[in-house]
Amino acid sequence: MKTVIVIGGGYAGLSFIRKFSRYNTDARVYLIDQNPYQYLQPEVYKFIANEYLISDIIIDLPTVAEGLGKSVYFFKDKITDVDFDKNKVYGERFDLEYDFLVIATGSRTFFPPIEGLREFAAGVKTLDRSLDFKQKFEKKIFQKIKEEDQCYITRENQFNIVVGGAGLAGVEIAAEMAAYSRKFFEKIGFLCNGLNITIIEAADRILPGMDSFVYETATKRLKDLGVNIITGKKIVKVDSENVYLEDGDFIKQDFFIWTGGIVASSLLPKLGIKLNKKNQAVVDRFFRPEGLKNVFVIGDSAEVKDLRTGIILPPMAQIAIQTGEITAEHIKNIIENRPLIEKSPYMKGMVSALGGRYGVGMIGNKIKFKGYPAYIFKEAVFKQYKIPLKIISKRGYRHLIHQT
């Protein structure tokens, strides 16, 4: 029996094991992750807005593994190294040998060398950081409410949220925070919301590189929500009170969120494989690093290209899911002594939340939509991923309960 080890239980890793578990191959799969859950970052805004519980924004990995069948096992461990010559992974708790290795360790927030950035920035890239974000944000707002005894709020006394980076993540956070804060103050009947949200982008516009329809829709939506937009200026320093710009100007901040890009996980630089500037593995047309025929790197961990155009694809959930499913087919074919068949991931479209029940989306380059229909479309697309995993998890939970 062959042993397939999957490092990472995110979109790519889970999509791989779901697809591979359907094949009738003589193989067992070991899924390894340092956390016993997948964190569903697209759902975190509803958690911050108190519409969801923590259980709504995570997928339990042990019960998913159990629900997929007897040949899938979950191990909670942090992998620290891989010996490609010995076909062995090394963790903090144990070591395992493999016939095939799938590295799907995802990405983390990129912090450039800006003074004070790591110390004073919040974010939602991990569950721990989103919990901290939610608690700090609500504490700051309640403190503001306690301090105000009159409805005369000057600009200097506003509660200031600053978002660094206006890619999709930054724009979504700015819009969601603006919509949530407005709803929050209306609900409690506090007239003096005194909230000021600013988003800063070094490029000459928000959403650089995105379609003009998406850019124009997002810009209008942010302005309608009262978000201040600053473009063409770099952040050079952050401290406990201000965000400083390259032209000498500064923005007062009570809460600073950094969304200025990603890099691949810290494991990859330790492995001696070829990486790009984002620490993503440079892979062949089958997602294999150079010289390694039984190792596959997928999702945000890899520099993934559209094989038809040669264009590097963005690190998005839809791309990670496709690489996981395609890699499952590759390993199945190798085990069955069949030739590998090239399959290319591609951008099916995009949809982005823009605060409340509003969004913007595209299917291909032809169908474009915004507002409530885009919000509904985003919900439907995400539920296609989430609901089957929740069903598998519940099935695994019942199996484990019956065994005790």
N, C-alpha and C positions, 0 to 999 in steps of 0.2 A: 504493500500500500504506500502510495506517495504522500508526502507531507508538504502542505502548502502553508506557509506562515504569512500572515497579513499584519503589518505593523501600522496601526492607526484605524480607529473606528469612526471616521467621519464620512462624508458623502461618498468619496471614492472607495474607501475600504468596505463600507456596508453594501454599496452597490455591487462590488465584486463578489462578496460572499453570498449575497442573495441570488445572483445569477449563477454562480458556480455550484451552489447547493442544489440547483434544479437538474444538474447533469448527473447521469448515472456513471460516474467515474470512480475508479478505485483509488480514492484519495480522501484524506482528512484535512480539515482546515483549522488552524490555530489563529484566532484573532487576538492580538495583543494591543492593549492601550493602557496608558497610565491612569486613565479615568474610566470608571465603569459605566459611562454614559456618552452618548453623542449630544453635543450642545447645538441646539437649533437656533443659530444667531438671527435668522430672519424673523423669528417669533419674539425676540427679546423686547421689542418696543411695546408689545402688548403686555408683557410681564412688567416692564417699568411703569406702564400706565395702569397697573393693577387689574387688567382684564384677564390675565392668565396667572396660574400658579407655576411654581418651579417645575412641577410634574408635566406641565404642558409644553415646556421648552427643552426637554431632554428625552432621549430614547435610551432605555436601559439595555446595555450591551449583553450582560449575562443571560437575560431572558430571551433576547433576540437570538443568540447563539443556540440556546436550548430549543427555541421554537423552530429553528431551521433544520433540525434533525440531529441524529446521533453522530454524524461525522464532522460537526462544527463545535468547536470549544472556545471558550473565552478565558484569557489569562490577564489579570490586572498586573502590569509591570511597566517600568520605563526602560526601553531598550537603549543601551549606552554605546554599543558597538556591534559591528558585523564583520565576520571573517569570511570573505568570499571564497577563499581557497578551501576552507574546511566546511563550507555551507552551514555556518553556525551563527546564531544571534546571541548576544550577551545582554542580559538584563540585570537590574539591581537585585532581583530575587532568584533568578534561575537562568540557565542557558538551554537553548533548543537547537536541534539540527533540522535542516529543511532540504527538500528536493527543489522547491520553488519558493522564491521570496517576493512578496509584493510590498513595496514601501509606499504608504499612503498617509504620511505623517502631517500633511496639511501645511498651513502657514501661520505666521505670527505677525504682529504689528511691527513695522519698520520704524525705528527711531533714529533719525539722522543726528549728527553731533551738534545739536542745538542746546545751548546752556539752559538747564532747568526743565527740559522737555520731559524726560522720564519721571522726574520727581513730582511734577505738578499736573501731569496729564491723566485724565480718566479715559475709559474706553469700554467697549462691550465685546471684545474679541474672544474672551473666555467667560465661562459661567462665573468664576470668582470675581472677575473684573466687572461683570454686569451687576452682580449683587452689590458690590462696593459702590458702583455708579448709582444704582437705585437708592441706596441708603443715604449716600452723601447728597444726592440731588434733593431728596425729600427733606432731609435735615436742613439744608440751606434754605429751601422755600419756607419751611415752618419758622425758621429763625427770622426770616425776613418779615413774616406775618407778625411775629411777636414784637419786633422792633418798631413797626409802624403804628403810630397812634393817630395819624391824620392822613387824609387822602390828598396830600401834596407831595408828590414824589418827583424830585428833580432827576436829571440824567445821572448825576453823580451818585444818587441813592438807589438806582435801579439794581435789580438782581441781574448780573451779566453772565450769559453763557457764550463762550467762544468756541467755535469748531474750527480746527486746523485741518485743511484739506477738503476740497470740494469735488471729489470723485463721487461715485454712486453712494458709497457708505457715508461720507460726510453730508451729502445733500439729504439722504434719508434721515439721518440723525437730527439734523437741524430742523427739517420739516416736522418730524414726529415730536420733537421736544416742544416746538412752537405750538402745534396742535394740542398736545397733551396739556401743556401749561395753561393754555387758554381754557380748556375744558375743566381743568383742576380748579382754577380760580372761580369759574362760573358755578361749579358744583357747590363749593363751600360758601358762596355768596360774598367773597372778598373782593370789593370793588377796586382796590388799589393793587393791581397785579404787578406793576412796576418791573416787568420782565423785558430784557433786551437780549436778543440772540444775534450774534454776528458770525458769519462764515468767511474764512480767509483762504484764498487760493493763489498760489504763486504764478500759475498760468494766466493768460489774458482773459479767461472766461471760466465759469464753473463747468463741470463735466467736460473737460478737454478731450477731444477726439470723438465725442458722442455725436449722434445724429442731431441736426439742427432742430428737428421737431421736439426731441427729448429735452434738449438744452432750453429752448424757448418756453416749453411747458413748465419745466422745473423752475426756471427763473421767475416766471409770472406767479407760480404757486408760492415760492418763497417770499416774494414781495407782498403777496396777498396776506400771508401769515405774519407779516411784519419783520421778517428776517433781514438784517443788514448784510449786504454782499460786498466783500472787498476782493478784488482780483488784481493780478499783476504785482503783488508784493509778497516777499518772503518773510517768514517768521524767523527772527534771529535770536530771540531770548524769551524765556518765560519765567516769571517768579510768582509768588503767592498772590499778587495783586494785579499784575498786568501781563499782557502779551505784547512784545516789542517787535516792530516791523523794520525792514531794512532802510526805510527812508527816514527813520528817527521818530516816527509816530508810534503811539502805543494805544492799546485797547484795554480798558479795565476789565478784569475777569474775576468772577466769583467761582466759576466752574469752567474748566478748560478740557475739551475733548479732542484727542488727536486721531486723525484717520488718514494720515499721509502715506498710505501704501503698505505693502506687505513684503516679507521675505519668507523663504521656506523655513522649515523647522530646524532647530539647532543640531539635529542628528546628522543631516546630510554632509556638512563640512568635515565631519569626522571620518567619513567612509572612503576618502581618496578617489572619488569619482569626479568626472568633469562637471562643473557647475557654471551657471551664468551669473550675472551681477546680482540677481535676487536669491542666490544660493539654491536655485532650482536645478535639478539634474538635467543635463543635456542628454536626450534619449534618441533612439532610432525610431523607425516607423512602426515599431511594435512596442514602444515605451521601455526599451531596455538600454541601460547605460553601456557605453562602449566596452566590448570584451566580455560582457556578462550575459550569457544566453539563458540563464534560469532566474534572473533578477529583473523585476519590473518596477518602475517608479511611476506613480499615477497621481492624478489630481493636482492640487496646488504645489505638490512636491516636485513636479516636473515642468519643463518647458515644453508645453504641448502645442503642436502646430496643426493647422488644417492642411492635410496632405495634398489637397487639391490646389491650394493657392500658395502654400509655404508660409502663410501668415501665422505669427504666434498668437494663440488664443488667450483671452483674459482669464485670470483665475476665478472662475465662477462655479457655482454649484452644478449647473447643467453640464459643464465640461468635465468636472470631476466624476459625475455620475456616468457619463458616457465612457470615460477612460476605464472606470471600474468594470463596466459590463463588457467592453471590448477585450480587456485583459483576461477576463474569465474565459472567453472563447479561445484566446490564444493558448492559455495553459491547458485547456481541455484538448485542443488539437495536438499539442505536443505529447500529452499523455497517451493519446490514441494513435500516435505516429502518423498524424495527418499534417499536411503543409499549412503553414501560417497564412492567413488571408488578411491582407491589408484592409483596415477599416478606419476611417477618419472621423474623429469628433468634429463637430461644427456648431456654430452659433445658430440656434433655432430662432432666436429673437431675444428680447429682454423686457422685463417689467420691473418697475421700481415704485415703492411706496413713497408718497409725498405728504404724509401727515393725515391722520384721521382716515376716512373712507375715500381717499383720493390717491390716484396713481397715474403713471404714464407707461405706455408699453408699445412694443413693436413686434410683429411676427414677420420674420425676414426683413426685407426693406420696403415692403409694399403696404402691409396693413398696419396702421398707426392709430392709437386710441388713447384716451386720457379720461380723468375723472373717476366716477364710481365704477364704470365698466372695467377700467384698468385695475382697480382695487379688487374687484370680484375675480378677475382673471388671475391675478397674483395669488389670491387665496386658493383658487381651484388648482393651479399648477403646484403649489406647495403641498396641498393635501394629497395629491397623487403620490408624492414621495412619503409623506408622514403617515398617512392612515394605514397602508399595508404594513409598515414596520411596527406600528402600534398593535395591529392585529397579531402579527408574529410574536411580538413581545408578550401579549396576553396569553397566547397559546403556550409559550415557553414557561410563563409563570404558573399556569395550571399544571403543567407537567412536573415542575419542581415541587409544587405543593403536594401533589399526589404521591411523590416519592418520599416525603417526610412522614 
